[in-house]
Amino acid sequence: MKITVIILRTLLGLVFLVFGLQFFFHFLPMPQPVLPAKAAAFSGGLFGSGYFFQYMKVIEIICGIFLLINRCTAFFLLVLFPITVNIFLYHTILAPAGMPMGVVLLLIHLFLGFAYGKYYKPIFTTNPTV
């Protein structure tokens, strides 16, 4: 189990680090696929905001680095989870051609969330005291 966690944590960290950096530096040749109308409208709105994608990619880069160096891993998995869910939903609902990637990312993230579950238990305290 420990080896699996290390491999999947490293893989997830690499995915977010590489694709976060790709947004800014364009070092991987990636053809732009033709997006369905709803996917193009969604992406256009996010790009049109002028800040959202840049902000999200910086978060992905930071979280990817911390996953790779295995520091504050449970926290950065939690920070990345909404991004992973959005990737999954985007590729499942709006651009189904990328659905396998979204499913794999979500499964890896859920597995790691389960593996680091003991660090999340205090969050679910029903009667917290100060």
QUIHUDA-V288559 format. One record per pair of residues at least 12 apart in sequence whose ideal C-beta (glycine too) atoms are under 7 Angstrom apart, sorted by the first residue. I is the first residue (numbers start at 0). J is the second residue. If there is no record, write none. Layout:
i;j
I;J
I;J
This chain:
i;j
4;111
4;114
7;107
7;110
7;111
8;66
8;69
8;72
8;111
9;67
10;107
11;66
11;107
11;108
11;111
12;63
12;66
12;67
13;63
13;67
14;104
15;59
15;62
15;63
15;79
16;60
16;63
16;64
16;67
18;59
19;56
19;59
19;60
19;63
20;60
22;52
22;56
23;56
32;96
34;94
35;93
35;94
37;93
38;93
38;94
41;93
55;82
58;78
59;82
62;75
62;78
62;79
72;115
73;115
73;118
73;119
76;108
76;111
76;112
76;115
80;108
83;104
83;105
83;108
84;105
86;101
86;104
87;101
87;102
87;104
87;105
